[in-house]
Amino acid sequence: MKRWNGWGDETVDVALNEEALAFLQTRIGSGTAPVDAGFDQACASIGPGRLAPHPLVDAAPATRALHALGQSLPDWLRLRHGRLGPVPDGVAFPESAEQVRALLAYARRCGADVIPYGGGTSVAGHVNVSDAAQPTLCIDMRRMRGLVALDREAQLATFGAGVTGPDLEAQLRAHGYTLGHFPQSFEYSTLGGWVVTRSSGQQSLRYGRIEGLFAGGRVETPNGTLEIPTFPASAAGIDLREIVLGSEGRLGILTEATVRVSRLPDYEAFHAVFFPDWAQAERAVRELSQARLPLSMLRLSNALETTTMLALAGHAKQVGLLERYLRWRGCGAGKCMLMIGVTGAPKAAKAALRAALQLGGGVHIGRALGERWRHGRFRNVYLRNTAWTRGYAIDTVETAVDWPNVTRAMHAVESAAAEAFAAHGERVHAYTHLSHIYPQGASVYSTFVYRLAGDFETDLARWRDLKRAVSNAIVASGGTISHQHGVGADHAPWLAAEKGEMGMAAMRALFREFDPEGRMNPGKLVLP
């Protein structure tokens, strides 16, 4: 069963070993485990729903509570303290596009706002109720999860938009295909959510971001149905897919998506390479990306993330031996780890790896750390649960910048976080990796670990100061406010700096065309 107030399956726990805990205590001090509210306590404040009865709508307080919030740090604070705030007045579970259309008409009759809901994995406030004064209907899409069609000749697969990552891949794998889209939220996030938030998977270097995989689909809007046919390419005016990509539920609900799939690879491996310092490591990944080698992943950790990952690994004796070997090879305290992924036909993949190692240099230590990363690629996020029980919060922020700004943005974000917590008399453990590499630049993904105060108001105030500081630093560094998490409510105040006045006006006009009354996911992406 999925946790109601944390990440993932209740039966899955990822331990924080004693070496890692001691490392954190040295960096930021000892944490104090907070006291969490129970589910019944959290539901106790939920009043009766304000929607008229409907056969598809569940108005039970427990169902509404489970659809009220996502996975952002302020969402966790509300869940853990039992202070949910406004919740939807009802939750619907449609099984067809026809039912979605009927639900949109029902919402209009009730004067209700509509929040589309996929896996509930948003870390940017996409699924939260924005206006407590307005009745709200949440539409949970996860019953629309089937493989509708598979065109083997064109390598196109059509799914219900509520299909989750594992279900999608299992259905494709049965036919010898993969989509290859693996965000860290893969276990619970949905295809529809990926599309409307412009998601990026860990192996996008091979398979592409979701905008390259999304070929067409169907969107139900308050003004009617938008059908987007598939073409290999088109010069016929504006690409309607771009209207849906990144729309975050503001124009309607994506009910069906056709995606470009690939044959399952025969071979895949992940290798670790170390560099003496950040400057050499950054130059290596830039050169590798600009050489356009057929790699599936490049993931570069800065020195502090490298140190943190080795501390979290456990196995102190083996890590100690590795550290001594790396020092002997010239990789000491400032060393940075690069993870290289190769995928495809065995001969071609191995040739790509050899070419990458020859071009990039560094100290290649083989597959052991790479395979460990692959094993934990969707499990590491469970450390948020474990850290919380020890009195620590874990939050992240991400952006993308052109190569001349990468190092500056990394330092600016980490420094902004340190200054924000220093103002509260606290320290933060901040570290960064480049999660997605492009010939023109990279995604800069920073993680922050810090102590919880233990009371709702203080911890929420600290998070707000952190979010404001790092978001301002991103904008000042020339970065996008989001490379892969989307905008939602949390990033919306900084969107205008990127889009400009005319761009924001164009987005508002577009949403009005499909949703004249402004009922679709208000308060997200574009502020009033």
DAZI-V604521 format. One record per helix or strand of 2 or more residues. SS is the DSSP state (H for helix, E for strand). FROM is the first residue (numbers start at 1). LEN is the number of residues. Records with the same first field share a line. If there is no record, write none. Layout:
SS->FROM-LEN  FROM-LEN
This chain:
H->18-11  39-5  61-6  73-8  97-14  165-9  191-6  204-4  210-4  241-4  278-14  303-10  316-13  346-15  368-9  380-10  403-20  456-21  492-23
E->57-2  90-3  113-5  136-5  147-5  156-5  177-2  214-8  224-5  253-8  262-2  267-9  297-5  336-9  363-4  392-11  428-10  441-11
